[in-house]
Amino acid sequence: MSRKIEERIKAFPAALKSHQELNAVITDTSAQALERASAGRANGVLSEHLLAIKDNLNLQAYPTSCASRTLEGYVSPYTATPVQRLLDAGAAIVAKTNLDEFAMGSSTEYSCFGPARHPQNQELVPGGSSGGSAVVVAANLVDAALGSDTGGSVRQPAAFCGVYGLKPTYGRISRYGLVAFASSFDQVGVFARTTELTAKVFEVIAGHDPQDSTCAAEPIDTFTYDEERTRSLTIGIAPEYEHADIDQEIRERYLDLTQFLKSEDFSVTDISLPHTDYGIAAYYILTTAEASSNLARYDGIRYGRRDLEGDDLEALYMDTRSHGFGPEVQRRIMLGTYVLSAGYVDRYYNRAQRVRRLIQQDFLSAFDNVDILITPTAPTLPFPIGTKVDDPITMYLSDVFTVPMSLAGVPSMNIPVGRARDGLPIGLQLTAAHFGEETIFQLSRFIEQRYSI
């Protein structure tokens, strides 16, 4: 590690203070980063980079709060596998970032620490649930950051903040040490300001982990840009993603990019993803069911804070969970418990599982004919804080373009493609077949180099 990066670590607390109005960081961890650097323990391919991690990833001896009162005072006894791999590669991890409580949200407003704010306009949301990680990258406080993506929680804030945001193939990155929201969806993802650094961080943290039974052993391709190969890709466009209510400037940029790629002699063809419209309904049934199960452990006895105003076990449970969990987490627990209850599990949960399989089959069929898909990432530009927080259905629709990929388990990445007339970022989404992250990086790099507004 060079002297320059040590100076950057030392300067981080002051830089963070100068951006405190963004409320993007929960815990400053730069002390341990400086200690590692001074001791000569920070060498590797990421030794010249500052990184942050979302505060639902464990870093030993530091708090992991998940932005929830229920984990107040909890200190991580171990380090998550992807975080440890960053450390082993020499990264300086200087912060744990703000998020929607237990990663449940699309705006980073559902945090017990208060909302994170957009780096360009503090009256706007940065997206969520990994909004804090997107903000610290966009504000140049760090070079890259880890988030988690269940239904769009890396890609949507990346689009809102104008950075790259990768959700990998399900199973590509270990979830050991990631606090669970919905276990069959959750994936650690990467934010960065360039394709190259996104790929580098991904390659460091990806790969089999025996401590995670869902982690795949598929080999990882090293990204080396190859323009000739990239130009041979067949690009798919899905009419199901051309919603009538999509923001006009996002639509214009989407059409402009596809026309640009055609002008560069790419093969661009229409494909169908016919079950897309069922994605939001299936996703929120399945993820709330899994959340209800995963969060049952926070009962004041086994895990989490304990509140007791009554004198019996039922009062202990009710007080603890009512005071510890915020309104959005409570809403999702209740929804999940309902769809798993006797008489409703077949009507809702089992049907949603069948829809999930149909959506996955849509993508498998599409990738028989194309190499990569281009879609919008989000239907809107960043919206004002407070405008959707009391309207959960409208908030859930912020993920309408990202949840199908999560249901299918395929890799997907937001790429910045310019700005709207008011200067806010616009992002579009690249999606490839399972374990096709390197294909995404190839087209992303081409667009990064060649496409200009």
C-alpha positions as CSV (number, residue, x, y, z in Angstrom):
1,M,0.0,0.0,0.0
2,S,1.4,3.4,-1.0
3,R,1.8,6.4,1.2
4,K,-0.9,8.1,-0.9
5,I,-3.6,5.7,0.1
6,E,-2.5,6.0,3.8
7,E,-3.0,9.7,3.5
8,R,-6.4,9.1,1.9
9,I,-7.4,6.9,4.9
10,K,-6.2,9.6,7.4
11,A,-8.2,12.2,5.5
12,F,-11.4,10.1,5.4
13,P,-12.9,11.2,8.7
14,A,-12.6,14.9,7.7
15,A,-14.1,14.2,4.3
16,L,-16.9,12.3,5.9
17,K,-17.6,15.2,8.2
18,S,-17.8,17.6,5.2
19,H,-20.5,15.3,3.7
20,Q,-22.4,14.5,6.9
21,E,-25.6,16.1,5.6
22,L,-25.8,13.1,3.2
23,N,-26.2,10.8,6.2
24,A,-24.7,8.0,4.1
25,V,-22.4,6.4,6.7
26,I,-23.4,4.7,10.0
27,T,-20.0,3.7,11.2
28,D,-16.5,5.1,10.4
29,T,-14.2,2.1,10.2
30,S,-11.1,4.0,8.9
31,A,-9.2,3.3,12.2
32,Q,-8.8,-0.4,11.4
33,A,-8.0,0.4,7.8
34,L,-5.2,2.7,8.9
35,E,-3.9,0.1,11.4
36,R,-3.8,-2.5,8.7
37,A,-2.0,-0.2,6.3
38,S,0.6,0.9,8.9
39,A,1.3,-2.7,9.9
40,G,1.9,-3.7,6.2
41,R,-1.1,-6.0,6.1
42,A,-2.8,-4.2,3.2
43,N,-1.3,-5.5,0.0
44,G,-3.0,-6.9,-3.1
45,V,-5.0,-5.9,-6.2
46,L,-7.2,-3.5,-4.2
47,S,-4.5,-2.0,-2.0
48,E,-4.8,1.5,-3.7
49,H,-8.6,1.7,-3.1
50,L,-10.9,2.9,-0.4
51,L,-14.0,0.9,0.0
52,A,-17.2,0.9,2.1
53,I,-19.6,-1.9,3.0
54,K,-23.4,-1.8,3.6
55,D,-24.2,-2.2,7.3
56,N,-25.8,-5.6,6.9
57,L,-22.4,-7.1,6.2
58,N,-20.3,-8.2,9.2
59,L,-16.9,-6.7,10.0
60,Q,-15.4,-8.2,13.1
61,A,-15.3,-5.9,16.1
62,Y,-17.6,-3.3,14.5
63,P,-21.3,-2.9,14.9
64,T,-23.7,-4.4,12.4
65,S,-27.0,-2.6,12.8
66,C,-29.0,-3.2,9.6
67,A,-30.2,0.3,10.4
68,S,-32.6,-1.3,13.0
69,R,-33.2,-0.6,16.7
70,T,-33.5,-4.4,17.2
71,L,-29.7,-4.8,16.6
72,E,-28.7,-1.8,18.8
73,G,-25.4,-2.5,20.5
74,Y,-24.6,-5.7,18.5
75,V,-20.9,-6.1,17.5
76,S,-19.9,-8.5,14.8
77,P,-18.0,-11.5,16.2
78,Y,-16.7,-12.4,12.7
79,T,-16.1,-10.9,9.2
80,A,-18.3,-11.8,6.2
81,T,-16.6,-13.8,3.5
82,P,-16.9,-11.1,0.8
83,V,-15.6,-8.5,3.2
84,Q,-12.7,-10.7,4.3
85,R,-11.8,-11.2,0.6
86,L,-11.7,-7.4,0.2
87,L,-9.3,-7.2,3.2
88,D,-7.2,-10.1,1.8
89,A,-6.9,-8.1,-1.5
90,G,-5.6,-5.1,0.4
91,A,-8.7,-2.9,0.3
92,A,-9.0,-0.2,2.9
93,I,-12.6,-0.5,4.3
94,V,-13.3,2.9,5.8
95,A,-17.1,2.9,6.4
96,K,-20.3,0.9,7.0
97,T,-23.1,2.6,5.1
98,N,-26.7,3.5,5.7
99,L,-29.6,1.4,4.4
100,D,-33.3,0.7,4.6
101,E,-33.9,-1.3,7.8
102,F,-32.9,-5.0,7.1
103,A,-32.5,-4.0,3.4
104,M,-36.3,-3.6,3.0
105,G,-37.0,-0.5,0.9
106,S,-36.3,1.4,-2.3
107,S,-35.3,4.8,-1.0
108,T,-33.1,4.4,2.2
109,E,-35.8,6.3,4.1
110,Y,-36.7,3.3,6.4
111,S,-33.6,3.6,8.5
112,C,-33.5,4.2,12.3
113,F,-30.6,6.6,11.6
114,G,-32.7,8.8,9.3
115,P,-32.8,8.9,5.5
116,A,-29.7,9.0,3.3
117,R,-29.8,11.9,0.8
118,H,-29.0,12.2,-2.8
119,P,-25.4,13.6,-3.4
120,Q,-26.6,16.2,-6.0
121,N,-29.9,17.3,-4.3
122,Q,-30.4,16.6,-0.6
123,E,-34.2,16.9,-1.0
124,L,-34.2,13.7,-3.1
125,V,-33.8,10.0,-2.2
126,P,-30.7,8.2,-3.4
127,G,-32.6,5.0,-4.0
128,G,-32.4,1.9,-1.8
129,S,-32.0,-0.2,0.1
130,S,-28.2,0.2,-0.5
131,G,-28.5,4.0,-0.8
132,G,-25.7,4.8,1.5
133,S,-23.2,2.7,-0.5
134,A,-24.3,4.4,-3.7
135,V,-24.0,7.8,-2.2
136,V,-20.4,7.4,-0.9
137,V,-19.3,6.2,-4.3
138,A,-21.1,9.0,-6.2
139,A,-19.8,11.6,-3.7
140,N,-16.2,10.4,-4.2
141,L,-15.7,9.5,-0.6
142,V,-14.6,6.0,-1.6
143,D,-13.7,4.2,-4.9
144,A,-16.1,1.3,-4.6
145,A,-18.6,-0.1,-2.1
146,L,-20.5,-3.3,-1.4
147,G,-24.3,-3.4,-1.1
148,S,-26.8,-6.2,-1.2
149,D,-29.5,-6.7,-3.9
150,T,-32.6,-8.6,-3.2
151,G,-34.9,-7.1,-5.8
152,G,-33.0,-4.1,-7.1
153,S,-31.3,-2.7,-4.0
154,V,-27.9,-2.2,-5.8
155,R,-29.1,-1.5,-9.3
156,Q,-31.8,1.1,-8.5
157,P,-29.7,3.3,-6.2
158,A,-26.8,3.0,-8.7
159,A,-29.2,4.4,-11.4
160,F,-30.4,7.2,-9.1
161,C,-26.8,8.2,-8.1
162,G,-25.1,7.8,-11.5
163,V,-22.7,4.9,-10.8
164,Y,-22.2,1.3,-11.9
165,G,-24.1,-1.2,-9.8
166,L,-23.8,-5.0,-10.2
167,K,-26.1,-7.7,-9.0
168,P,-24.3,-11.0,-9.8
169,T,-25.8,-14.4,-10.5
170,Y,-27.4,-15.9,-7.5
171,G,-24.8,-18.0,-5.8
172,R,-21.8,-16.2,-7.4
173,I,-20.8,-14.5,-4.2
174,S,-20.9,-16.0,-0.7
175,R,-23.7,-14.8,1.6
176,Y,-21.8,-15.9,4.7
177,G,-21.9,-12.9,7.0
178,L,-24.7,-11.1,5.2
179,V,-27.7,-10.6,7.4
180,A,-30.6,-12.4,5.7
181,F,-33.7,-10.6,4.3
182,A,-34.9,-13.2,1.7
183,S,-32.3,-16.0,1.5
184,S,-33.2,-17.3,-2.0
185,F,-32.8,-13.8,-3.5
186,D,-30.2,-11.9,-1.5
187,Q,-26.9,-11.3,-3.2
188,V,-23.9,-9.1,-2.4
189,G,-23.3,-6.5,-5.1
190,V,-20.8,-3.9,-6.2
191,F,-20.9,-0.2,-6.7
192,A,-18.1,1.7,-8.5
193,R,-17.5,4.6,-10.9
194,T,-16.1,2.6,-13.7
195,T,-16.7,-0.8,-15.4
196,E,-13.1,-1.8,-14.8
197,L,-13.2,-1.3,-11.0
198,T,-16.6,-2.9,-10.7
199,A,-15.2,-6.0,-12.5
200,K,-12.1,-6.0,-10.3
201,V,-14.0,-5.9,-7.0
202,F,-16.4,-8.6,-8.3
203,E,-13.5,-10.9,-9.2
204,V,-12.0,-10.5,-5.8
205,I,-15.1,-11.3,-3.8
206,A,-16.7,-14.0,-6.1
207,G,-16.1,-17.7,-5.9
208,H,-17.0,-20.8,-3.9
209,D,-17.2,-20.6,-0.1
210,P,-17.7,-23.8,1.8
211,Q,-19.4,-21.9,4.6
212,D,-22.3,-21.0,2.2
213,S,-24.2,-24.0,0.8
214,T,-25.8,-21.8,-1.9
215,C,-22.5,-20.6,-3.2
216,A,-21.6,-21.9,-6.7
217,A,-18.2,-23.3,-7.7
218,E,-18.4,-22.0,-11.3
219,P,-15.1,-20.6,-12.4
220,I,-14.7,-16.9,-12.7
221,D,-13.6,-15.3,-16.0
222,T,-11.1,-12.5,-15.6
223,F,-12.4,-9.4,-17.4
224,T,-10.2,-8.2,-20.3
225,Y,-11.9,-5.9,-22.7
226,D,-12.2,-7.3,-26.2
227,E,-13.9,-4.9,-28.6
228,E,-14.1,-7.4,-31.5
229,R,-15.8,-10.0,-29.3
230,T,-18.1,-7.3,-27.9
231,R,-19.2,-6.3,-31.3
232,S,-20.2,-9.9,-32.0
233,L,-22.8,-9.9,-29.2
234,T,-26.5,-10.1,-30.1
235,I,-28.5,-7.6,-28.0
236,G,-32.1,-8.2,-27.0
237,I,-34.8,-5.6,-26.4
238,A,-37.9,-6.6,-24.5
239,P,-41.1,-4.6,-25.3
240,E,-42.5,-5.6,-21.9
241,Y,-40.1,-3.1,-20.4
242,E,-41.5,-0.2,-22.4
243,H,-44.1,0.8,-19.8
244,A,-46.4,3.7,-20.5
245,D,-45.6,5.3,-17.1
246,I,-41.8,5.3,-17.5
247,D,-40.3,8.7,-17.2
248,Q,-40.0,10.3,-20.7
249,E,-36.3,11.2,-20.4
250,I,-35.4,7.6,-19.4
251,R,-37.4,6.3,-22.4
252,E,-35.6,8.7,-24.7
253,R,-32.2,7.7,-23.4
254,Y,-33.2,4.0,-23.7
255,L,-34.2,4.5,-27.4
256,D,-31.2,6.6,-28.1
257,L,-28.8,4.0,-26.8
258,T,-30.4,1.2,-28.8
259,Q,-30.2,3.3,-31.9
260,F,-26.6,4.1,-31.2
261,L,-25.8,0.4,-30.9
262,K,-27.5,-0.3,-34.2
263,S,-25.5,2.4,-35.8
264,E,-22.4,0.7,-34.5
265,D,-23.5,-2.5,-36.4
266,F,-24.6,-4.5,-33.4
267,S,-27.3,-7.0,-33.9
268,V,-30.3,-5.7,-31.9
269,T,-33.4,-7.8,-31.9
270,D,-36.8,-7.9,-30.1
271,I,-37.3,-10.7,-27.6
272,S,-40.3,-11.5,-25.4
273,L,-40.4,-11.9,-21.6
274,P,-44.1,-12.6,-21.4
275,H,-44.5,-13.1,-17.6
276,T,-42.7,-9.8,-16.7
277,D,-45.9,-8.1,-15.5
278,Y,-46.4,-10.7,-12.8
279,G,-42.9,-10.1,-11.3
280,I,-43.7,-7.5,-8.7
281,A,-46.6,-9.5,-7.2
282,A,-44.6,-12.8,-7.1
283,Y,-41.5,-11.1,-5.7
284,Y,-43.3,-9.4,-2.8
285,I,-45.2,-12.6,-1.9
286,L,-42.0,-14.7,-1.8
287,T,-39.7,-12.2,-0.2
288,T,-42.1,-11.2,2.6
289,A,-42.6,-14.9,3.3
290,E,-38.8,-15.4,3.6
291,A,-38.4,-12.3,5.7
292,S,-41.1,-13.4,8.1
293,S,-39.2,-16.7,8.6
294,N,-35.7,-15.1,8.8
295,L,-36.7,-12.3,11.2
296,A,-38.5,-14.6,13.6
297,R,-35.2,-15.1,15.4
298,Y,-35.2,-11.5,16.6
299,D,-37.6,-12.2,19.5
300,G,-35.7,-10.7,22.5
301,I,-34.7,-14.2,23.7
302,R,-32.3,-15.6,21.1
303,Y,-31.3,-12.4,19.2
304,G,-31.7,-8.7,19.3
305,R,-32.8,-6.2,21.9
306,R,-35.3,-7.1,24.7
307,D,-38.2,-4.9,25.8
308,L,-40.6,-6.1,28.4
309,E,-43.4,-3.9,29.8
310,G,-45.8,-6.8,30.6
311,D,-45.1,-9.9,32.8
312,D,-45.6,-12.7,30.3
313,L,-43.9,-14.3,27.3
314,E,-46.5,-12.9,24.8
315,A,-45.9,-9.4,26.1
316,L,-42.1,-9.9,25.7
317,Y,-42.5,-10.9,22.1
318,M,-44.9,-8.1,21.2
319,D,-43.0,-5.3,23.0
320,T,-39.6,-6.5,21.7
321,R,-40.7,-6.8,18.0
322,S,-43.0,-3.7,18.1
323,H,-40.3,-1.4,19.5
324,G,-37.3,-3.0,17.6
325,F,-38.7,-3.2,14.1
326,G,-39.8,-0.1,12.0
327,P,-43.1,0.1,10.1
328,E,-41.8,-1.3,6.8
329,V,-40.2,-4.3,8.4
330,Q,-43.4,-4.9,10.4
331,R,-45.5,-4.6,7.3
332,R,-43.4,-7.2,5.5
333,I,-43.4,-9.6,8.4
334,M,-47.2,-9.4,8.6
335,L,-47.6,-9.9,4.8
336,G,-45.2,-12.9,4.9
337,T,-46.9,-14.5,7.8
338,Y,-50.2,-14.1,6.1
339,V,-49.2,-15.7,2.8
340,L,-47.6,-18.6,4.7
341,S,-50.7,-19.2,6.9
342,A,-53.0,-22.2,6.6
343,G,-55.5,-21.8,3.8
344,Y,-53.4,-19.2,2.0
345,V,-50.1,-20.8,1.3
346,D,-51.4,-22.5,-1.9
347,R,-53.4,-19.5,-3.0
348,Y,-50.4,-17.1,-2.7
349,Y,-47.0,-18.6,-1.9
350,N,-47.1,-21.7,-4.0
351,R,-48.6,-19.8,-7.0
352,A,-45.8,-17.2,-6.7
353,Q,-43.2,-20.0,-6.8
354,R,-44.7,-21.2,-10.0
355,V,-44.7,-17.7,-11.5
356,R,-41.0,-17.4,-10.4
357,R,-40.2,-20.5,-12.4
358,L,-42.1,-19.1,-15.5
359,I,-40.1,-15.9,-15.3
360,Q,-36.9,-17.8,-15.0
361,Q,-37.9,-19.8,-18.1
362,D,-38.6,-16.6,-19.9
363,F,-35.0,-15.5,-19.4
364,L,-33.6,-19.0,-20.3
365,S,-35.5,-18.9,-23.6
366,A,-34.4,-15.3,-24.3
367,F,-30.8,-16.2,-23.9
368,D,-31.1,-19.0,-26.5
369,N,-31.4,-16.2,-29.0
370,V,-29.5,-13.2,-27.6
371,D,-26.4,-12.7,-25.5
372,I,-27.4,-9.8,-23.5
373,L,-30.5,-7.6,-22.7
374,I,-30.9,-3.9,-22.4
375,T,-33.7,-2.5,-20.3
376,P,-34.4,0.5,-18.1
377,T,-33.2,0.2,-14.5
378,A,-35.9,2.3,-12.8
379,P,-39.1,3.8,-14.1
380,T,-38.5,7.2,-12.6
381,L,-35.7,9.6,-11.8
382,P,-34.9,10.2,-8.1
383,F,-38.0,11.4,-6.2
384,P,-38.4,13.8,-3.2
385,I,-37.9,12.4,0.3
386,G,-41.2,11.7,1.9
387,T,-43.4,11.5,-1.2
388,K,-43.7,7.7,-1.4
389,V,-42.9,6.6,2.2
390,D,-46.6,6.4,3.1
391,D,-47.6,4.7,-0.1
392,P,-46.0,1.2,-0.1
393,I,-47.5,0.1,-3.4
394,T,-46.0,3.0,-5.3
395,M,-42.7,2.5,-3.5
396,Y,-42.7,-1.2,-4.5
397,L,-43.2,-0.2,-8.1
398,S,-39.8,1.5,-8.1
399,D,-38.4,-2.1,-8.5
400,V,-40.6,-3.0,-11.4
401,F,-37.7,-3.3,-13.9
402,T,-35.2,-5.0,-11.5
403,V,-37.2,-7.8,-9.7
404,P,-37.6,-10.1,-12.7
405,M,-33.8,-10.6,-12.9
406,S,-33.8,-11.4,-9.1
407,L,-36.6,-13.9,-9.5
408,A,-34.6,-15.6,-12.3
409,G,-31.3,-15.4,-10.5
410,V,-29.5,-13.9,-13.5
411,P,-26.7,-11.2,-13.3
412,S,-27.7,-7.7,-14.1
413,M,-25.9,-4.3,-13.8
414,N,-26.9,-0.7,-13.9
415,I,-24.7,1.5,-16.2
416,P,-24.8,5.3,-16.2
417,V,-25.8,6.7,-19.6
418,G,-25.9,10.5,-19.0
419,R,-28.1,12.9,-17.3
420,A,-31.6,14.3,-17.6
421,R,-32.3,17.9,-18.4
422,D,-32.2,18.9,-14.7
423,G,-28.8,17.2,-14.3
424,L,-30.0,14.0,-12.5
425,P,-28.4,10.7,-13.5
426,I,-30.1,8.3,-15.9
427,G,-29.2,4.6,-15.7
428,L,-30.0,1.6,-17.9
429,Q,-29.6,-2.1,-17.1
430,L,-27.6,-4.9,-18.8
431,T,-28.6,-8.5,-18.1
432,A,-26.9,-11.7,-19.2
433,A,-27.4,-15.4,-18.7
434,H,-26.4,-17.2,-15.5
435,F,-22.7,-16.6,-14.8
436,G,-22.5,-14.1,-17.6
437,E,-21.1,-11.2,-15.6
438,E,-18.0,-11.0,-17.9
439,T,-20.4,-10.5,-20.9
440,I,-22.0,-7.6,-19.1
441,F,-18.6,-6.0,-18.4
442,Q,-17.7,-6.2,-22.1
443,L,-20.8,-4.3,-23.4
444,S,-20.6,-1.9,-20.4
445,R,-17.0,-1.0,-21.3
446,F,-17.9,-0.4,-24.9
447,I,-20.8,1.9,-24.0
448,E,-18.6,3.6,-21.4
449,Q,-15.9,4.3,-24.0
450,R,-18.1,5.1,-27.1
451,Y,-21.5,6.4,-26.1
452,S,-21.8,10.1,-25.4
453,I,-24.8,12.4,-25.2
